[in-house]
Amino acid sequence: MIHKARLSNGVRIITKEIPHIQSVSMGVWVNAGARDEAPDENGLSHFIEHMIFKGTAKRSAYQIAKEFDAVGGHTNAFTSMETTCYHAKVMRDHLVTMVDILSDIFLNSVFDPVEIHREQPVIFQEIGMLEDTPEEFIHVLSGNTFWGESPLGRSILGTRENLLRFDSHVVQTFFQKLYQPDRILICTAGNTEHDRILELMGPAFEAISPGDDLPDRATPVGNAQVRLFRKKMEQVHLCIGTPGLSLTDPKRFAFSLLNTLLGGNMSSRLFQEIRERRGLAYSVYSFISAYDDAGMFGAYAACDAKKIKEVVALILEEMHRIKTHPVEGMELKNAKEFLKGGLYLSSESVDNQMVRLAQNEILFNRAIPLGEIIQGIESVTADEIRDLAAELFHSDRLAVTLLGPISTRMNLKGLLSL
């Protein structure tokens, strides 16, 4: 049973009651993220995510951690381009403790200058760790290649230069600007009752005062270009990006199947051709980076520098084949079963149920039954996948990013044909 309430100031509270389990998962979501930052604010959303756990008027950072550990609970947070979430999971007997701590850190964080100074080098290390992990860093570079100067083209972590400028006043001002009640969503899934959650959360969150209107997000347009980043390492890491679909596009189910067929699992075309048949790469896959109003489809591989042109050619060959020839019946059936199986298995996690509940509310303003998603997957035809690939995959829309031991004079333009 799913219940939804809206407080007088616009804060939404949604609860999914699952009485047969013993735990409760809760997330306090904000429909704001790195995409809502100006260039000189880049990194603030992620920095606030860290600082929320660094002390309130009545709890130190240590007390916050100790109190969660004392009830056997798990708590964390994450920042994306469009949302920020502070979440926790406890056994049902400790619901009141979880609510008290989550409410306290979200509503009463002090953003102490001493803690800010301590946390800056921690995020420096996080940035360094990202830059030292090429299979992750290539995606940051690829996003910048494709989205350019749009906020979607920046790193969620921000820059070291920006971080050094963030002080308590800057953090509090940004927090108050973006963390407005009509952007706040409290989602709970597990063994609890909706009225109980309203009783525990409602009074504190209803006290949040609305602020000024925020500017609308500008829909970006992808760039077609080739960028090479030379770095001494064993392999070259490659991303090829093309325009994709948004998270709310009516063709999103066909888009997910297209991704699954091309490089979404071990039986996919890219994995079988590039790794299994030719042994050119250990890691090769396709992926989707989708947002509220825009999206990118991408393919990734890591290989020997001498094989990079061959791998690029093979990726483009498979992209061309799927846009010119309908997928055969059994291959499409298997891809659908793969997606459906992932949905069913993930639904056995109370955390995943909480996340899905929140994301559907933010994107569609309603709870979407699992059966409706399954029906959307089942309804996709081979012709729809071919037509979508033909719509998205064009030679003049490719954004190619390479990272590794390559010559900056490498010319790939002759290969970039679909």
Order of alpha helices (4+ residues) and beta strands (2+ residues): beta-beta-beta-alpha-alpha-beta-beta-alpha-alpha-alpha-alpha-alpha-beta-alpha-beta-beta-alpha-beta-beta-alpha-alpha-alpha-alpha-alpha-beta
